[in-house]
Amino acid sequence: MERDPVVELRAQWARLRSRARDGPPDRPDRTGLAPGSIYEAVTRQMVQGLVEDVQEIKGRLNGLLFMVAGAIVLDLAIRLGAGQG
């Protein structure tokens, strides 16, 4: 008794889909953070570099704003002190 090729093809397709959905047997955890390809690894390195650059700029901007605020407070203190003396 021969099987219908269409039925066999559909069965194979269903097995492939379930295998793709369930993930490969050697990697049960599909939420891993390991890069899946060279492109993903390079992209991740580039994004990490951008994150470091943005953090550095953010730190410098915070320092600049703190310096400006300090200069304003110092200017006000000098003006108030000069007005009383």
PDB file of N, CA, C and O in Angstrom:
ATOM      1  N   MET A   1       0.842  -1.182   0.000  1.00  0.00           N
ATOM      2  CA  MET A   1       0.000   0.000   0.000  1.00  0.00           C
ATOM      3  C   MET A   1       0.891   1.250   0.000  1.00  0.00           C
ATOM      4  O   MET A   1       1.653   1.478   0.939  1.00  0.00           O
ATOM      5  N   GLU A   2       0.786   2.032  -1.034  1.00  0.00           N
ATOM      6  CA  GLU A   2       1.580   3.248  -1.139  1.00  0.00           C
ATOM      7  C   GLU A   2       0.825   4.418  -0.525  1.00  0.00           C
ATOM      8  O   GLU A   2      -0.399   4.524  -0.601  1.00  0.00           O
ATOM      9  N   ARG A   3       1.624   5.294   0.089  1.00  0.00           N
ATOM     10  CA  ARG A   3       1.015   6.497   0.677  1.00  0.00           C
ATOM     11  C   ARG A   3       0.898   7.569  -0.389  1.00  0.00           C
ATOM     12  O   ARG A   3       1.683   7.634  -1.334  1.00  0.00           O
ATOM     13  N   ASP A   4      -0.073   8.378  -0.209  1.00  0.00           N
ATOM     14  CA  ASP A   4      -0.294   9.486  -1.132  1.00  0.00           C
ATOM     15  C   ASP A   4       0.852  10.485  -0.963  1.00  0.00           C
ATOM     16  O   ASP A   4       1.139  10.876   0.169  1.00  0.00           O
ATOM     17  N   PRO A   5       1.517  10.916  -2.039  1.00  0.00           N
ATOM     18  CA  PRO A   5       2.628  11.860  -1.905  1.00  0.00           C
ATOM     19  C   PRO A   5       2.205  13.180  -1.268  1.00  0.00           C
ATOM     20  O   PRO A   5       2.997  13.801  -0.560  1.00  0.00           O
ATOM     21  N   VAL A   6       1.005  13.604  -1.500  1.00  0.00           N
ATOM     22  CA  VAL A   6       0.535  14.859  -0.904  1.00  0.00           C
ATOM     23  C   VAL A   6       0.411  14.702   0.602  1.00  0.00           C
ATOM     24  O   VAL A   6       0.781  15.603   1.356  1.00  0.00           O
ATOM     25  N   VAL A   7      -0.107  13.563   1.045  1.00  0.00           N
ATOM     26  CA  VAL A   7      -0.243  13.311   2.480  1.00  0.00           C
ATOM     27  C   VAL A   7       1.137  13.223   3.123  1.00  0.00           C
ATOM     28  O   VAL A   7       1.354  13.759   4.210  1.00  0.00           O
ATOM     29  N   GLU A   8       2.066  12.549   2.454  1.00  0.00           N
ATOM     30  CA  GLU A   8       3.430  12.429   2.972  1.00  0.00           C
ATOM     31  C   GLU A   8       4.097  13.803   3.055  1.00  0.00           C
ATOM     32  O   GLU A   8       4.760  14.112   4.045  1.00  0.00           O
ATOM     33  N   LEU A   9       3.927  14.611   2.037  1.00  0.00           N
ATOM     34  CA  LEU A   9       4.507  15.953   2.031  1.00  0.00           C
ATOM     35  C   LEU A   9       3.921  16.806   3.152  1.00  0.00           C
ATOM     36  O   LEU A   9       4.651  17.539   3.821  1.00  0.00           O
ATOM     37  N   ARG A  10       2.629  16.717   3.357  1.00  0.00           N
ATOM     38  CA  ARG A  10       2.001  17.480   4.439  1.00  0.00           C
ATOM     39  C   ARG A  10       2.498  17.010   5.800  1.00  0.00           C
ATOM     40  O   ARG A  10       2.695  17.827   6.700  1.00  0.00           O
ATOM     41  N   ALA A  11       2.703  15.715   5.963  1.00  0.00           N
ATOM     42  CA  ALA A  11       3.209  15.186   7.229  1.00  0.00           C
ATOM     43  C   ALA A  11       4.632  15.684   7.483  1.00  0.00           C
ATOM     44  O   ALA A  11       4.968  16.083   8.597  1.00  0.00           O
ATOM     45  N   GLN A  12       5.464  15.656   6.439  1.00  0.00           N
ATOM     46  CA  GLN A  12       6.827  16.165   6.597  1.00  0.00           C
ATOM     47  C   GLN A  12       6.815  17.659   6.907  1.00  0.00           C
ATOM     48  O   GLN A  12       7.581  18.131   7.747  1.00  0.00           O
ATOM     49  N   TRP A  13       5.958  18.387   6.236  1.00  0.00           N
ATOM     50  CA  TRP A  13       5.852  19.828   6.481  1.00  0.00           C
ATOM     51  C   TRP A  13       5.422  20.101   7.920  1.00  0.00           C
ATOM     52  O   TRP A  13       5.950  21.010   8.559  1.00  0.00           O
ATOM     53  N   ALA A  14       4.477  19.330   8.432  1.00  0.00           N
ATOM     54  CA  ALA A  14       4.021  19.495   9.816  1.00  0.00           C
ATOM     55  C   ALA A  14       5.148  19.188  10.790  1.00  0.00           C
ATOM     56  O   ALA A  14       5.296  19.878  11.799  1.00  0.00           O
ATOM     57  N   ARG A  15       5.955  18.147  10.498  1.00  0.00           N
ATOM     58  CA  ARG A  15       7.092  17.830  11.373  1.00  0.00           C
ATOM     59  C   ARG A  15       8.111  18.961  11.365  1.00  0.00           C
ATOM     60  O   ARG A  15       8.627  19.340  12.416  1.00  0.00           O
ATOM     61  N   LEU A  16       8.403  19.497  10.193  1.00  0.00           N
ATOM     62  CA  LEU A  16       9.364  20.598  10.104  1.00  0.00           C
ATOM     63  C   LEU A  16       8.868  21.835  10.846  1.00  0.00           C
ATOM     64  O   LEU A  16       9.636  22.492  11.549  1.00  0.00           O
ATOM     65  N   ARG A  17       7.602  22.143  10.691  1.00  0.00           N
ATOM     66  CA  ARG A  17       7.046  23.310  11.379  1.00  0.00           C
ATOM     67  C   ARG A  17       7.094  23.128  12.883  1.00  0.00           C
ATOM     68  O   ARG A  17       7.435  24.064  13.606  1.00  0.00           O
ATOM     69  N   SER A  18       6.757  21.932  13.372  1.00  0.00           N
ATOM     70  CA  SER A  18       6.786  21.712  14.818  1.00  0.00           C
ATOM     71  C   SER A  18       8.215  21.751  15.329  1.00  0.00           C
ATOM     72  O   SER A  18       8.462  22.241  16.430  1.00  0.00           O
ATOM     73  N   ARG A  19       9.169  21.239  14.542  1.00  0.00           N
ATOM     74  CA  ARG A  19      10.570  21.276  14.949  1.00  0.00           C
ATOM     75  C   ARG A  19      11.077  22.714  14.983  1.00  0.00           C
ATOM     76  O   ARG A  19      11.818  23.085  15.893  1.00  0.00           O
ATOM     77  N   ALA A  20      10.690  23.518  14.012  1.00  0.00           N
ATOM     78  CA  ALA A  20      11.103  24.927  13.986  1.00  0.00           C
ATOM     79  C   ALA A  20      10.455  25.699  15.123  1.00  0.00           C
ATOM     80  O   ALA A  20      11.078  26.583  15.712  1.00  0.00           O
ATOM     81  N   ARG A  21       9.219  25.373  15.431  1.00  0.00           N
ATOM     82  CA  ARG A  21       8.514  26.064  16.504  1.00  0.00           C
ATOM     83  C   ARG A  21       9.095  25.693  17.866  1.00  0.00           C
ATOM     84  O   ARG A  21       9.224  26.549  18.742  1.00  0.00           O
ATOM     85  N   ASP A  22       9.444  24.423  18.045  1.00  0.00           N
ATOM     86  CA  ASP A  22       9.950  23.948  19.329  1.00  0.00           C
ATOM     87  C   ASP A  22      11.420  24.257  19.520  1.00  0.00           C
ATOM     88  O   ASP A  22      11.911  24.218  20.648  1.00  0.00           O
ATOM     89  N   GLY A  23      12.128  24.559  18.462  1.00  0.00           N
ATOM     90  CA  GLY A  23      13.541  24.865  18.558  1.00  0.00           C
ATOM     91  C   GLY A  23      14.372  23.617  18.378  1.00  0.00           C
ATOM     92  O   GLY A  23      13.858  22.503  18.478  1.00  0.00           O
ATOM     93  N   PRO A  24      15.647  23.793  18.116  1.00  0.00           N
ATOM     94  CA  PRO A  24      16.513  22.639  17.942  1.00  0.00           C
ATOM     95  C   PRO A  24      16.657  21.883  19.261  1.00  0.00           C
ATOM     96  O   PRO A  24      16.543  22.488  20.327  1.00  0.00           O
ATOM     97  N   PRO A  25      16.907  20.574  19.211  1.00  0.00           N
ATOM     98  CA  PRO A  25      16.978  19.799  20.445  1.00  0.00           C
ATOM     99  C   PRO A  25      18.155  20.168  21.332  1.00  0.00           C
ATOM    100  O   PRO A  25      18.077  19.991  22.548  1.00  0.00           O
ATOM    101  N   ASP A  26      19.252  20.679  20.759  1.00  0.00           N
ATOM    102  CA  ASP A  26      20.410  21.024  21.585  1.00  0.00           C
ATOM    103  C   ASP A  26      20.288  22.401  22.219  1.00  0.00           C
ATOM    104  O   ASP A  26      21.152  22.791  23.004  1.00  0.00           O
ATOM    105  N   ARG A  27      19.246  23.136  21.900  1.00  0.00           N
ATOM    106  CA  ARG A  27      19.078  24.481  22.454  1.00  0.00           C
ATOM    107  C   ARG A  27      17.648  24.642  22.964  1.00  0.00           C
ATOM    108  O   ARG A  27      16.812  25.247  22.293  1.00  0.00           O
ATOM    109  N   PRO A  28      17.366  24.099  24.153  1.00  0.00           N
ATOM    110  CA  PRO A  28      15.988  24.160  24.635  1.00  0.00           C
ATOM    111  C   PRO A  28      15.543  25.564  25.012  1.00  0.00           C
ATOM    112  O   PRO A  28      14.358  25.881  24.912  1.00  0.00           O
ATOM    113  N   ASP A  29      16.474  26.413  25.446  1.00  0.00           N
ATOM    114  CA  ASP A  29      16.114  27.768  25.858  1.00  0.00           C
ATOM    115  C   ASP A  29      16.231  28.693  24.656  1.00  0.00           C
ATOM    116  O   ASP A  29      17.341  29.015  24.232  1.00  0.00           O
ATOM    117  N   ARG A  30      15.107  29.122  24.104  1.00  0.00           N
ATOM    118  CA  ARG A  30      15.126  29.977  22.918  1.00  0.00           C
ATOM    119  C   ARG A  30      15.248  31.447  23.271  1.00  0.00           C
ATOM    120  O   ARG A  30      15.297  32.286  22.371  1.00  0.00           O
ATOM    121  N   THR A  31      15.300  31.790  24.561  1.00  0.00           N
ATOM    122  CA  THR A  31      15.421  33.188  24.957  1.00  0.00           C
ATOM    123  C   THR A  31      16.860  33.544  25.287  1.00  0.00           C
ATOM    124  O   THR A  31      17.105  34.566  25.927  1.00  0.00           O
ATOM    125  N   GLY A  32      17.806  32.736  24.871  1.00  0.00           N
ATOM    126  CA  GLY A  32      19.208  32.996  25.153  1.00  0.00           C
ATOM    127  C   GLY A  32      19.670  34.300  24.518  1.00  0.00           C
ATOM    128  O   GLY A  32      19.103  34.757  23.525  1.00  0.00           O
ATOM    129  N   LEU A  33      20.704  34.888  25.103  1.00  0.00           N
ATOM    130  CA  LEU A  33      21.201  36.162  24.609  1.00  0.00           C
ATOM    131  C   LEU A  33      22.416  36.008  23.711  1.00  0.00           C
ATOM    132  O   LEU A  33      22.976  37.003  23.251  1.00  0.00           O
ATOM    133  N   ALA A  34      22.828  34.780  23.459  1.00  0.00           N
ATOM    134  CA  ALA A  34      23.972  34.561  22.584  1.00  0.00           C
ATOM    135  C   ALA A  34      23.587  34.932  21.152  1.00  0.00           C
ATOM    136  O   ALA A  34      22.489  34.613  20.696  1.00  0.00           O
ATOM    137  N   PRO A  35      24.501  35.612  20.446  1.00  0.00           N
ATOM    138  CA  PRO A  35      24.178  35.982  19.066  1.00  0.00           C
ATOM    139  C   PRO A  35      24.022  34.745  18.196  1.00  0.00           C
ATOM    140  O   PRO A  35      24.743  33.761  18.357  1.00  0.00           O
ATOM    141  N   GLY A  36      23.083  34.809  17.286  1.00  0.00           N
ATOM    142  CA  GLY A  36      22.811  33.682  16.419  1.00  0.00           C
ATOM    143  C   GLY A  36      23.602  33.706  15.126  1.00  0.00           C
ATOM    144  O   GLY A  36      23.651  32.704  14.413  1.00  0.00           O
ATOM    145  N   SER A  37      24.231  34.848  14.808  1.00  0.00           N
ATOM    146  CA  SER A  37      24.983  34.945  13.556  1.00  0.00           C
ATOM    147  C   SER A  37      26.088  35.980  13.724  1.00  0.00           C
ATOM    148  O   SER A  37      26.122  36.724  14.704  1.00  0.00           O
ATOM    149  N   ILE A  38      26.981  36.010  12.759  1.00  0.00           N
ATOM    150  CA  ILE A  38      28.069  36.986  12.764  1.00  0.00           C
ATOM    151  C   ILE A  38      27.501  38.402  12.685  1.00  0.00           C
ATOM    152  O   ILE A  38      27.958  39.304  13.387  1.00  0.00           O
ATOM    153  N   TYR A  39      26.511  38.583  11.834  1.00  0.00           N
ATOM    154  CA  TYR A  39      25.892  39.901  11.680  1.00  0.00           C
ATOM    155  C   TYR A  39      25.325  40.382  13.009  1.00  0.00           C
ATOM    156  O   TYR A  39      25.485  41.547  13.372  1.00  0.00           O
ATOM    157  N   GLU A  40      24.663  39.488  13.734  1.00  0.00           N
ATOM    158  CA  GLU A  40      24.082  39.870  15.023  1.00  0.00           C
ATOM    159  C   GLU A  40      25.174  40.217  16.029  1.00  0.00           C
ATOM    160  O   GLU A  40      25.013  41.150  16.816  1.00  0.00           O
ATOM    161  N   ALA A  41      26.279  39.483  16.013  1.00  0.00           N
ATOM    162  CA  ALA A  41      27.379  39.767  16.934  1.00  0.00           C
ATOM    163  C   ALA A  41      28.001  41.128  16.631  1.00  0.00           C
ATOM    164  O   ALA A  41      28.275  41.905  17.545  1.00  0.00           O
ATOM    165  N   VAL A  42      28.223  41.417  15.348  1.00  0.00           N
ATOM    166  CA  VAL A  42      28.809  42.708  14.960  1.00  0.00           C
ATOM    167  C   VAL A  42      27.854  43.841  15.295  1.00  0.00           C
ATOM    168  O   VAL A  42      28.270  44.882  15.804  1.00  0.00           O
ATOM    169  N   THR A  43      26.573  43.640  15.010  1.00  0.00           N
ATOM    170  CA  THR A  43      25.576  44.665  15.316  1.00  0.00           C
ATOM    171  C   THR A  43      25.506  44.916  16.809  1.00  0.00           C
ATOM    172  O   THR A  43      25.392  46.061  17.247  1.00  0.00           O
ATOM    173  N   ARG A  44      25.574  43.849  17.592  1.00  0.00           N
ATOM    174  CA  ARG A  44      25.528  44.003  19.046  1.00  0.00           C
ATOM    175  C   ARG A  44      26.733  44.784  19.548  1.00  0.00           C
ATOM    176  O   ARG A  44      26.597  45.613  20.448  1.00  0.00           O
ATOM    177  N   GLN A  45      27.921  44.529  18.976  1.00  0.00           N
ATOM    178  CA  GLN A  45      29.107  45.284  19.365  1.00  0.00           C
ATOM    179  C   GLN A  45      28.961  46.757  19.000  1.00  0.00           C
ATOM    180  O   GLN A  45      29.347  47.633  19.774  1.00  0.00           O
ATOM    181  N   MET A  46      28.409  47.029  17.833  1.00  0.00           N
ATOM    182  CA  MET A  46      28.215  48.420  17.420  1.00  0.00           C
ATOM    183  C   MET A  46      27.231  49.127  18.343  1.00  0.00           C
ATOM    184  O   MET A  46      27.454  50.276  18.726  1.00  0.00           O
ATOM    185  N   VAL A  47      26.156  48.457  18.699  1.00  0.00           N
ATOM    186  CA  VAL A  47      25.164  49.053  19.596  1.00  0.00           C
ATOM    187  C   VAL A  47      25.776  49.272  20.972  1.00  0.00           C
ATOM    188  O   VAL A  47      25.520  50.296  21.605  1.00  0.00           O
ATOM    189  N   GLN A  48      26.585  48.321  21.448  1.00  0.00           N
ATOM    190  CA  GLN A  48      27.235  48.482  22.748  1.00  0.00           C
ATOM    191  C   GLN A  48      28.175  49.687  22.717  1.00  0.00           C
ATOM    192  O   GLN A  48      28.251  50.440  23.687  1.00  0.00           O
ATOM    193  N   GLY A  49      28.888  49.871  21.609  1.00  0.00           N
ATOM    194  CA  GLY A  49      29.752  51.043  21.469  1.00  0.00           C
ATOM    195  C   GLY A  49      28.953  52.334  21.496  1.00  0.00           C
ATOM    196  O   GLY A  49      29.371  53.313  22.114  1.00  0.00           O
ATOM    197  N   LEU A  50      27.807  52.342  20.830  1.00  0.00           N
ATOM    198  CA  LEU A  50      26.950  53.530  20.855  1.00  0.00           C
ATOM    199  C   LEU A  50      26.425  53.804  22.258  1.00  0.00           C
ATOM    200  O   LEU A  50      26.331  54.960  22.671  1.00  0.00           O
ATOM    201  N   VAL A  51      26.085  52.756  22.990  1.00  0.00           N
ATOM    202  CA  VAL A  51      25.598  52.922  24.364  1.00  0.00           C
ATOM    203  C   VAL A  51      26.683  53.565  25.221  1.00  0.00           C
ATOM    204  O   VAL A  51      26.407  54.474  26.004  1.00  0.00           O
ATOM    205  N   GLU A  52      27.920  53.089  25.071  1.00  0.00           N
ATOM    206  CA  GLU A  52      29.019  53.675  25.845  1.00  0.00           C
ATOM    207  C   GLU A  52      29.234  55.139  25.472  1.00  0.00           C
ATOM    208  O   GLU A  52      29.464  55.973  26.348  1.00  0.00           O
ATOM    209  N   ASP A  53      29.162  55.458  24.186  1.00  0.00           N
ATOM    210  CA  ASP A  53      29.329  56.846  23.747  1.00  0.00           C
ATOM    211  C   ASP A  53      28.224  57.741  24.299  1.00  0.00           C
ATOM    212  O   ASP A  53      28.494  58.854  24.751  1.00  0.00           O
ATOM    213  N   VAL A  54      26.994  57.265  24.264  1.00  0.00           N
ATOM    214  CA  VAL A  54      25.871  58.057  24.781  1.00  0.00           C
ATOM    215  C   VAL A  54      26.015  58.261  26.284  1.00  0.00           C
ATOM    216  O   VAL A  54      25.709  59.339  26.793  1.00  0.00           O
ATOM    217  N   GLN A  55      26.478  57.237  26.999  1.00  0.00           N
ATOM    218  CA  GLN A  55      26.674  57.386  28.442  1.00  0.00           C
ATOM    219  C   GLN A  55      27.763  58.414  28.737  1.00  0.00           C
ATOM    220  O   GLN A  55      27.642  59.195  29.680  1.00  0.00           O
ATOM    221  N   GLU A  56      28.829  58.415  27.929  1.00  0.00           N
ATOM    222  CA  GLU A  56      29.887  59.402  28.123  1.00  0.00           C
ATOM    223  C   GLU A  56      29.366  60.817  27.854  1.00  0.00           C
ATOM    224  O   GLU A  56      29.645  61.737  28.623  1.00  0.00           O
ATOM    225  N   ILE A  57      28.619  60.989  26.780  1.00  0.00           N
ATOM    226  CA  ILE A  57      28.052  62.305  26.459  1.00  0.00           C
ATOM    227  C   ILE A  57      27.093  62.749  27.549  1.00  0.00           C
ATOM    228  O   ILE A  57      27.074  63.919  27.932  1.00  0.00           O
ATOM    229  N   LYS A  58      26.296  61.811  28.048  1.00  0.00           N
ATOM    230  CA  LYS A  58      25.348  62.132  29.115  1.00  0.00           C
ATOM    231  C   LYS A  58      26.087  62.587  30.375  1.00  0.00           C
ATOM    232  O   LYS A  58      25.665  63.536  31.036  1.00  0.00           O
ATOM    233  N   GLY A  59      27.181  61.915  30.703  1.00  0.00           N
ATOM    234  CA  GLY A  59      27.975  62.318  31.862  1.00  0.00           C
ATOM    235  C   GLY A  59      28.580  63.701  31.684  1.00  0.00           C
ATOM    236  O   GLY A  59      28.580  64.511  32.611  1.00  0.00           O
ATOM    237  N   ARG A  60      29.094  63.966  30.495  1.00  0.00           N
ATOM    238  CA  ARG A  60      29.675  65.289  30.236  1.00  0.00           C
ATOM    239  C   ARG A  60      28.614  66.383  30.281  1.00  0.00           C
ATOM    240  O   ARG A  60      28.858  67.471  30.801  1.00  0.00           O
ATOM    241  N   LEU A  61      27.434  66.087  29.733  1.00  0.00           N
ATOM    242  CA  LEU A  61      26.347  67.059  29.750  1.00  0.00           C
ATOM    243  C   LEU A  61      25.887  67.331  31.178  1.00  0.00           C
ATOM    244  O   LEU A  61      25.628  68.479  31.540  1.00  0.00           O
ATOM    245  N   ASN A  62      25.786  66.283  31.988  1.00  0.00           N
ATOM    246  CA  ASN A  62      25.418  66.479  33.391  1.00  0.00           C
ATOM    247  C   ASN A  62      26.454  67.331  34.113  1.00  0.00           C
ATOM    248  O   ASN A  62      26.098  68.206  34.903  1.00  0.00           O
ATOM    249  N   GLY A  63      27.736  67.081  33.847  1.00  0.00           N
ATOM    250  CA  GLY A  63      28.787  67.892  34.454  1.00  0.00           C
ATOM    251  C   GLY A  63      28.704  69.345  34.018  1.00  0.00           C
ATOM    252  O   GLY A  63      28.876  70.253  34.832  1.00  0.00           O
ATOM    253  N   LEU A  64      28.440  69.565  32.739  1.00  0.00           N
ATOM    254  CA  LEU A  64      28.320  70.929  32.221  1.00  0.00           C
ATOM    255  C   LEU A  64      27.136  71.656  32.845  1.00  0.00           C
ATOM    256  O   LEU A  64      27.253  72.816  33.239  1.00  0.00           O
ATOM    257  N   LEU A  65      25.996  70.976  32.934  1.00  0.00           N
ATOM    258  CA  LEU A  65      24.820  71.598  33.549  1.00  0.00           C
ATOM    259  C   LEU A  65      25.061  71.895  35.030  1.00  0.00           C
ATOM    260  O   LEU A  65      24.634  72.934  35.533  1.00  0.00           O
ATOM    261  N   PHE A  66      25.743  70.983  35.730  1.00  0.00           N
ATOM    262  CA  PHE A  66      26.061  71.223  37.136  1.00  0.00           C
ATOM    263  C   PHE A  66      26.989  72.427  37.280  1.00  0.00           C
ATOM    264  O   PHE A  66      26.828  73.227  38.202  1.00  0.00           O
ATOM    265  N   MET A  67      27.961  72.559  36.373  1.00  0.00           N
ATOM    266  CA  MET A  67      28.875  73.695  36.427  1.00  0.00           C
ATOM    267  C   MET A  67      28.131  75.007  36.158  1.00  0.00           C
ATOM    268  O   MET A  67      28.382  76.005  36.833  1.00  0.00           O
ATOM    269  N   VAL A  68      27.228  75.014  35.188  1.00  0.00           N
ATOM    270  CA  VAL A  68      26.457  76.225  34.890  1.00  0.00           C
ATOM    271  C   VAL A  68      25.571  76.589  36.073  1.00  0.00           C
ATOM    272  O   VAL A  68      25.485  77.758  36.449  1.00  0.00           O
ATOM    273  N   ALA A  69      24.910  75.592  36.662  1.00  0.00           N
ATOM    274  CA  ALA A  69      24.061  75.870  37.827  1.00  0.00           C
ATOM    275  C   ALA A  69      24.901  76.401  38.984  1.00  0.00           C
ATOM    276  O   ALA A  69      24.478  77.320  39.684  1.00  0.00           O
ATOM    277  N   GLY A  70      26.082  75.834  39.190  1.00  0.00           N
ATOM    278  CA  GLY A  70      26.970  76.322  40.248  1.00  0.00           C
ATOM    279  C   GLY A  70      27.431  77.747  39.990  1.00  0.00           C
ATOM    280  O   GLY A  70      27.520  78.549  40.920  1.00  0.00           O
ATOM    281  N   ALA A  71      27.725  78.070  38.733  1.00  0.00           N
ATOM    282  CA  ALA A  71      28.151  79.427  38.394  1.00  0.00           C
ATOM    283  C   ALA A  71      27.022  80.420  38.629  1.00  0.00           C
ATOM    284  O   ALA A  71      27.265  81.535  39.092  1.00  0.00           O
ATOM    285  N   ILE A  72      25.784  80.025  38.314  1.00  0.00           N
ATOM    286  CA  ILE A  72      24.640  80.913  38.558  1.00  0.00           C
ATOM    287  C   ILE A  72      24.452  81.144  40.045  1.00  0.00           C
ATOM    288  O   ILE A  72      24.233  82.276  40.477  1.00  0.00           O
ATOM    289  N   VAL A  73      24.536  80.079  40.833  1.00  0.00           N
ATOM    290  CA  VAL A  73      24.383  80.219  42.289  1.00  0.00           C
ATOM    291  C   VAL A  73      25.511  81.078  42.849  1.00  0.00           C
ATOM    292  O   VAL A  73      25.266  81.930  43.703  1.00  0.00           O
ATOM    293  N   LEU A  74      26.736  80.871  42.386  1.00  0.00           N
ATOM    294  CA  LEU A  74      27.866  81.671  42.854  1.00  0.00           C
ATOM    295  C   LEU A  74      27.694  83.138  42.460  1.00  0.00           C
ATOM    296  O   LEU A  74      27.991  84.026  43.259  1.00  0.00           O
ATOM    297  N   ASP A  75      27.224  83.403  41.252  1.00  0.00           N
ATOM    298  CA  ASP A  75      26.985  84.774  40.813  1.00  0.00           C
ATOM    299  C   ASP A  75      25.930  85.445  41.681  1.00  0.00           C
ATOM    300  O   ASP A  75      26.088  86.599  42.080  1.00  0.00           O
ATOM    301  N   LEU A  76      24.845  84.714  41.975  1.00  0.00           N
ATOM    302  CA  LEU A  76      23.809  85.270  42.855  1.00  0.00           C
ATOM    303  C   LEU A  76      24.357  85.554  44.247  1.00  0.00           C
ATOM    304  O   LEU A  76      24.040  86.580  44.849  1.00  0.00           O
ATOM    305  N   ALA A  77      25.179  84.640  44.755  1.00  0.00           N
ATOM    306  CA  ALA A  77      25.753  84.844  46.090  1.00  0.00           C
ATOM    307  C   ALA A  77      26.672  86.061  46.106  1.00  0.00           C
ATOM    308  O   ALA A  77      26.658  86.836  47.062  1.00  0.00           O
ATOM    309  N   ILE A  78      27.463  86.231  45.063  1.00  0.00           N
ATOM    310  CA  ILE A  78      28.364  87.388  44.996  1.00  0.00           C
ATOM    311  C   ILE A  78      27.557  88.678  44.899  1.00  0.00           C
ATOM    312  O   ILE A  78      27.889  89.664  45.557  1.00  0.00           O
ATOM    313  N   ARG A  79      26.499  88.683  44.085  1.00  0.00           N
ATOM    314  CA  ARG A  79      25.675  89.892  43.952  1.00  0.00           C
ATOM    315  C   ARG A  79      24.969  90.225  45.261  1.00  0.00           C
ATOM    316  O   ARG A  79      24.889  91.392  45.644  1.00  0.00           O
ATOM    317  N   LEU A  80      24.463  89.218  45.942  1.00  0.00           N
ATOM    318  CA  LEU A  80      23.798  89.478  47.221  1.00  0.00           C
ATOM    319  C   LEU A  80      24.800  89.954  48.271  1.00  0.00           C
ATOM    320  O   LEU A  80      24.487  90.826  49.081  1.00  0.00           O
ATOM    321  N   GLY A  81      26.006  89.379  48.256  1.00  0.00           N
ATOM    322  CA  GLY A  81      27.040  89.797  49.204  1.00  0.00           C
ATOM    323  C   GLY A  81      27.546  91.195  48.912  1.00  0.00           C
ATOM    324  O   GLY A  81      27.844  91.948  49.840  1.00  0.00           O
ATOM    325  N   ALA A  82      27.651  91.561  47.641  1.00  0.00           N
ATOM    326  CA  ALA A  82      28.134  92.889  47.267  1.00  0.00           C
ATOM    327  C   ALA A  82      27.089  93.950  47.587  1.00  0.00           C
ATOM    328  O   ALA A  82      27.436  95.090  47.898  1.00  0.00           O
ATOM    329  N   GLY A  83      25.815  93.585  47.515  1.00  0.00           N
ATOM    330  CA  GLY A  83      24.751  94.545  47.798  1.00  0.00           C
ATOM    331  C   GLY A  83      24.664  94.876  49.280  1.00  0.00           C
ATOM    332  O   GLY A  83      24.199  95.961  49.630  1.00  0.00           O
ATOM    333  N   GLN A  84      25.090  93.991  50.150  1.00  0.00           N
ATOM    334  CA  GLN A  84      24.990  94.227  51.590  1.00  0.00           C
ATOM    335  C   GLN A  84      26.212  94.959  52.126  1.00  0.00           C
ATOM    336  O   GLN A  84      26.133  95.608  53.169  1.00  0.00           O
ATOM    337  N   GLY A  85      27.316  94.868  51.443  1.00  0.00           N
ATOM    338  CA  GLY A  85      28.551  95.414  51.979  1.00  0.00           C
ATOM    339  C   GLY A  85      28.883  96.749  51.557  1.00  0.00           C
ATOM    340  O   GLY A  85      29.913  97.287  51.965  1.00  0.00           O
TER     341      GLY A  85
END
